[in-house]
């Protein structure tokens, strides 16, 4: 911003110089410097385009430094040469207009930056449990040798770390923590949904804990001749959330599809569809819907794709796409920011128990709220199972461990963590 203002000021000074003192040496000097600067800027832009295409330009860094130095020179020369032209009234007026423009422009950038930086973020924090959830008594099943290696989604880490803590030997459990970034063991890790599916396919994990796979993840396993076995071990709800001050409390499945296909673009339209006449002004002031998305292959994005079916998902603006689970609940740069016009999605347990969720609220879908009861009885439309995924050629220890997860002891841990247990057969 500052460099742009400097360049603009120098251009104005040059134009005034060409009008009033065209034959002066200083005008020719400034003209030459500006031309060189434009040339440098062209090389820099070209190198950036090349780098985005996967190429590299070894001297692009030097060009940037040189361009910054030229900006400084232009700024100093511009200030100096203004005094040579100040006797002309039109120059005075141009300088005043330019100064006002720069002040307004700088103020706008500062206010926008400050607003963005102070926007409430919903970031990952410690879970509501202060420690790993445990059974009230010693488990009936223990593993001592050939321990399965576990991996999974961030939202499911509290479940499978509780499983490991219950049945693994002490030399493993003493390195386990309720927060995945503290755990330091070869047997339990958390590389998110995408990483976990890669690990089960390449053999670096024996059991992964995830939602259902994307089409690409299923096809990758098939291409490598690997058969994956999906064992349901618990349930959760896929939820949509908005700023807590948003008057909208419910969306239909068709409205969800409309928002994420780009067919519905404003909250005012949603208000009309939901017959929210008393909140029409508030919804109109919200303006366009800021619909955040996750990266392809993540558990959340896969669930959205399944909801959308054959309806194409719109390409989000860069600020809206999230790279990490906590990012879904402020923009590609960090996390989902709780703008007044924002909407996002994730899993109920993750938003309720694993992130700072101040300032947001869950939406009902087809007038059904994503409570644990509605998820348990399958009335909530986006209730679904999560799985312990294994390979068909897994060891006997892996099979026994997964069977124990389905037992009353395993399901007790699922419930104690905060998820919904699977129905008994």
N, C-alpha and C positions, 0 to 999 in steps of 0.2 A: 504494500500500500504506500509506504513512504517513498520507495523507489519510483513507483508510478507517478506520484505527485512531483517528485524531483524532475523526472523526465518530461512531464507535462509542462512544468514551469520553464525548463530549458527550451522546449519547443516554442513556447509563447515568446520568450526572450529572443530566440533566433528569428522568429517571424517579424517581431518589432524591429530587430536590427536590420533585416533584409529590406524593410520598408524605409527606415529612416537613415541607416548608416551602412548601406550595402557594401561600400568600398573599404570599410574599416577592417583592420587585421583581425580584431577580436571576433568579428562575425564569421570570418572564414575559419578561424580556429574552432569555434563552437559548432559550426556546420560540419566540419570534418569529424569532430568527436562524436556528434550525434549519428553520423553515417556509419562510423565504426561500431558504435553501440548497437545500431539496428542490425548490422552484420553479425555481431556476436550473438545477439538475441536469436537470430535465424539459426545459427549453428547449434545453440542450446536447445531450441525447440526441436530441431532435427534429431539431435542425440536422444532427447526424451522419447520421441516417437520410435526411434530405433530400439531403445531399451525396452519399450513396451512390447515390441515384436520379438523380444528375446535376444537382441544383439547388444553389444557393448561398445562404448566409445571411450578409450583410455584417457583422452585429454578433455573430456566433458567437464570434469571438476575444475581444471585450470580455466576453462572458458567461463564458468560460473564466477570464479574468483575475480577474473579480469573484468567481467561485466559489472560486478559489484563495485570494483575500484573505479570503473568509468562512471557509474552512477554517482559516486562521491565527488569525482572531478566535475561532472556536469552540475551537481548541486552547488559546489563552491564557485564555479565560474558563473553560474546563473545569478547567484547572489551578488557577485562582483559586478557583472555587466548590467544588472538592473539599474545601478547608480548612473551608468553612462546614458541610460535612456529615460531616466526619471523626469527630465525636464519636459518631456512630451506628455500632454494631458491624457491622450489616449492610452499611453503605456501605463500611467498611474491607474486608470480605470481597469485596464486588463489585469494588472497585478492585484487590485482589490477583489475583482471578480474571481480570479484564480485562488486567492487566499481564502475567500469565503467558501468556494467549492471544496478546497482541500480540507477545511475545518469541518464542513458538513460530511464529507466523505469519510474522514477519519473518525468522526463522532459515530456515524452509522456502523462502521466496522467494529469500533470498540463496544458499542451497545450490543450489537449482535453477538460478538464474542463473549461478552460478559453474561448475556442471557443464556447462551448455549452452555457455558461453563458452570453456571449456577442452576441449570435445569436438574431437578431431582433425578438421581440415577438409582436403578434397582440393581444392586451389586451383590455378589455372592458373599455370604457371611457364614458364621458357624451355625449348624443346625440347632433346633430347639433342644435336642439332647446334648448334654454336656459331655457325655461319654458314649462309647459304643453300647448299643442296646444288648441286654443279656437275658437269658432264661432265668426263671426263679430257682431252677434246680439243674444239676449236671445233665447234659444231653445224653441220650442213650446211644449216640453214634459219635465215634471219634476217628480221626485219621492220624496215622503216625508216619507212614512211608508213602512214597510216590504221590506227594501232595499235588493236587490240580492247581494250575496257575489261573488266576481269576483276573478278569478285566471287564470294563463295562461303561455304561453311560454315567455322566456326572450325577444325574438325579437318582440313580439306583445304587450309588456307592454305599450309602448308609445301610442298605439291605444286605449286600453281599459281604461287606466288612463284618457285619454282625454274624453272618453264616460262618465266615472264616474264623472269627474270634471264638465261636462256640466249639468248633470241631478240630481246629489245627493245634499242633503242639506249642508249648510255651515259647520256644525260640523264635516262632513266627508271630504269635499274638502280642508279644511285648513290643513289637515294632509297628503295631497297627494303631491308628488314631481315627477319631470320628471325622476329621477333615482330611480329605484325600491327598492334599498337597503336603501333609506331614508324614504320611505313611511311607516307609522306606523298606520295602521287602521285595524280593523277586517273585513272591507268590501272589501278591495282591497289588494291583495298580489300577489307574483310571485314565484311559486315553480318549474318552468320549465315545460316542456311538460309532463314528467312522473308524477311529483307530481300533476299536474292539473288533469290529467285523473284519478288518484287515488282519488282526492278530489271530483270530480263530481260523482263518483261511490259511495263513502261512505257518500255523502250528506253534506260535509263541504264546498262545493262550489255550487253555483246555476248556474253560467255561466262560462265556461272556453273558452279561446281564443287560438286556437291551429291549427296546420296543421292536415291533416287526420291521423287517428289512425293506430297503428300497428295492426297486426292480433291478437297478445296477448292482447292488450288493448280492442279490440272489443270482444274477447272471454270472458274476465273477466267480462265485463258488462252483457253479455248474460247469463253466469253461475249464476250471482246474480239476474237474472230476471229483469234487468234494461234496458229500451229502451232509447237510446241516440238519440237526434235530432240534425242534423248538418245543420246549416244555414250559407251559404256563405255571408261574409260581406266585403271581399276585396280580392285582388290578389297580388301575389308576384312571384318571380322567384327563383328556386333552382339553385345555381350557383357553378361552380368549379373554383378554383383559384390556381395560381402558383406564384413563385418568378417572380418579374417584369423583371428580366434579362433572364428568360427562353425564348428561341427563339420560342417556341410553342405558338400559339395564338388560335388554334382551335383543338377540338377533336370531333370525331364522337361518337354516342351512343355506337357503337360496341367497339370503343377504350376505352371508359369509362368502359364498362363491362370487357374488357380484362385486364385493369389495376387493377380493384378491385376484379377480380377473381384470379389474380396472373398469368394469361396467358402471359400478357405483363409486362415485368419487367424492361426494360431500356428505357431511353428517346431516345436513338439511334434508337430503333425499331419504336417509334412514329414518329421520323423524316423521316424514310424510308416510313412509311405508309402515312405521310402527304406530301411527296415529297419535303422535306426541304433540298435540296442538298447543298445550300449555307451555311447552318448552321450545317452541318454534324459533323464538328470537335467540335463545341461548345456543341452539344447534346451528343457526345461521352464522353466529359469530365464531363458531369453531372452524368454519371454512372447510377446506379440503381434508380428506381423511389421510393421515400419515400412517400407512400400513407397513409395519416392520416385517421383515422376513429373516429366516435363518439360511445358512449355507446348505447347498445340496448335499444329501447324504447324512445329514444330522437327523436324529430321531424326530425332532419337532417338525422339520421340513418334510420328512417322509409322511408324517401324519397329515400335514396340510395337503400334500399331493393326493393322498388317498381320499380325503374329503372332497377335493376338487374334481376327482374323477377325470372325465374327458375334457373338462373346462380348463383352458390354458391359463396358467398363472402369469400375471403381468410381470415384466422385468422391473424390479425395484430400483429406485435411485440408489446410488452408492451409499448415501447416508443411512438408508433404511436396512441394509442387509447386515446381519450379525454373524460374527465368527465363533462366538463362544456361547455356552448355555447361559451364563450370567448376563451376557450381552443382550439376550432377547428380552429379559425382564427388567438402556439408554444408548455411535452408529458405526458402520464398519470400523471406525476409528477406535471405539471402546465398547460402550454398552447402549442398550435401548434407553433413550431419554424420555421421561414421562411428560411429553408435550400434551397440552390440553386436547389436541386433536389426534392423538396417537392410538393405535391398536396393536396389540402383540399377541403372541400365543406361546404356550409351553405346557408342562404337565403340572397338575394340581399340587402334588406334594412338593415339587421343586419350588414353585412360587410361594407356597404357604410356609415351608419349613427351611428352605436353604438360601433364600435371598432376602434382602431388605425390601419388603414389598409395600412400604409406606406410600400412600397416595395413589394406589390403583385398586380396582375392584374387578371381580370376575363377572362375566356376562352369562346370563342364562341362555341356553340354546333351545329354540322351540318352546320357550317358557319353562324350561326345566333347569334348575340351578345345579352346578357341579358339586353337590355335597357328597360326602362319603356314602351316605345311605342311597342316594340316587345312582351312584357308581356301582355299589354292591348289587342293587336290584336291576341294573342295566336299563333304567328308564332314561338316564342321561345319554343323549345321542352319541357322544364321543367317549363313552366308557370303553376300556379295552384292557387286555392282558399285557403284562410284560413277561419276558421269557428268560430262562436259563438255556442258552444255546450251546450245543455241543456238536462234535463231529460224530458221524455214525461209527467211526473206527476208534472211539474213545476207550479209555482204560476202564477196568471194573471199578476202580476208586471213584472215577468221575460219575459213573452210573449210580453208584451207591449214594454219593453225595447229593446228586440231583433228586433221587428218591426221598432222601431225608428232608430236603427243602419242602417237599410236598406234604410231609408228615405234619402231625399236630404241633410238634416242636418247631419245625421250620416255619409253619404258618403263624405260630405265636410271635415269632420274631418279626415277620412281615407286618403284623398288626401293631406290634409295639413300636416299630419304626414310624408308622403313620400311614402305611398303605392299606389297601383292602385285600383281605385274603381271598383265595380262590374258593369256589363252592365245593363242598365235600361231595364225592360221588355217591 
